[in-house]
Amino acid sequence: VALVTGGGSGIGLACANALVADGAAVVLAARDVDRLARSADELRSAYPEAVVATVACDVTDESSVERAFASAADVGPLGIVVVNAGTGSAGPFHLTTLEDWSSVLATNLTGAFLTMRHAVPYLAANGGGSIVAISSIAAVSTHRYMTPYNVSKAGLEMLVRQVADELGSCGIRANAVRPGLVPTEISAGLTAVPEIVDDYLEQMPLHRTGTTDDIAAAVRFLAGP
């Protein structure tokens, strides 16, 4: 069983698709229950034999995260957790409000902490498993006007390292995938501006943006044996 946060769209849904294709039962977790239902129907249509469940989950709310894991455990032994739920903001550093800062870190960093923390007892009880978090090149390269997002992803990568270091002896692996520019809803503010896209492409040897399937392939590998 794989639990995927932010699983209703974008990278999360692509990851769920890749895991279902490999035979995993998948639990999609996100705040938008209507979208979750539509995405689950898409997966079931593509893979009629698949086990696909959904659960409403706000990763900034610890009780909501606890309920999501309890729901996933009802499906079967949990072995994979994809920590994908994320958000962003844009604006000059000196105009960033405390509300903007707190909102991004609450989802991208604290939400990841809560997800990983509550995953551990389930994974350990099942003999181990794999946690894969979705980071960003913004974790290691500055992006103007995206300070809260950059800092949250930098913190996420150290969180992943800590989890891997402390829990590897329990058979729990933790890794992060670091996408570049991938067209999704969260990156629409970037991909909608041709000058920004061109600037990214000039620095990419393949001269193309990433795809959600690119990221899902890396997650699939890290989630597998």
Secondary structure, 3 states (H helix, E strand, C coil): CEEEECCCCHHHHHHHHHHHHCCCCEEEEECCHHHHHHHHHHHHHHCCCCCEEEEECCCCCHHHHHHHHHHHHHHCCCCEEEECCCCCCCCCHHHCCHHHHHHHHHHHHHHHHHHHHHHHHHHHHCCCEEEEEECCHHHCCCCCCCHHHHHHHHHHHHHHHHHHHHHHHHCEEEEEECCCCCCCCCCHHHHCCHHHHHHHHHCCCCCCCCCHHHHHHHHHHHHCC
